[in-house]
Amino acid sequence: MGKKTKNVSAEKKALTLADLPLGATATIVGIISDSRGKKKFADVGLVPGTELIMESHAPFGGLLRVRVMEASMALHSSDAKGIIIKEGKK
């Protein structure tokens, strides 16, 4: 009998801000949103190239608090799912 092998997908799921663990740092690499959402994120400094730190997750996954530069802000987790990141050091 031959060995059974797993099919491993070459495509990785993009890491979003909603997936970032507490205390981790990341850099925004893209925004997946309509033009209104992109403007809303840009108005508060969430643009590609911005570094941030995940400060807390609210119970039951409602809100996330992130530190961007010297400001701390809250985002809905549904909005955070539209922000693609590259995780940095913890």
C-alpha positions, -999 to 999 in steps of 0.1 A, spaced: 0 0 0 12 35 -8 15 64 16 -13 88 20 -3 124 15 -21 155 24 -28 181 -3 -14 213 10 -26 245 -6 1 268 -19 -21 297 -14 -20 312 22 -48 331 37 -40 368 41 -34 379 77 -58 406 87 -58 430 117 -86 410 132 -62 380 134 -34 399 152 -27 385 187 -24 408 218 9 426 221 19 418 186 31 445 162 23 446 125 26 468 94 -4 475 72 2 462 37 -33 468 21 -69 477 26 -97 455 13 -127 478 14 -149 500 -7 -138 535 -14 -157 549 16 -139 524 40 -105 533 26 -112 570 32 -124 562 67 -92 543 75 -70 569 59 -86 597 80 -74 580 112 -40 570 99 -46 534 89 -28 533 55 -3 509 39 31 513 56 16 522 90 30 503 120 6 494 149 4 473 181 -26 452 192 -35 464 227 -67 445 235 -96 425 222 -130 430 237 -149 399 250 -169 381 224 -149 396 195 -167 430 192 -140 456 194 -103 457 190 -80 484 204 -48 492 185 -20 518 190 -11 537 159 18 561 165 9 578 198 -28 573 196 -49 544 208 -81 536 188 -109 511 188 -121 493 157 -149 469 151 -135 434 143 -156 434 111 -137 465 99 -104 450 110 -110 420 87 -105 444 58 -70 455 68 -43 432 55 -11 432 76 24 417 78 31 407 114 62 420 130 80 412 163 61 407 195 
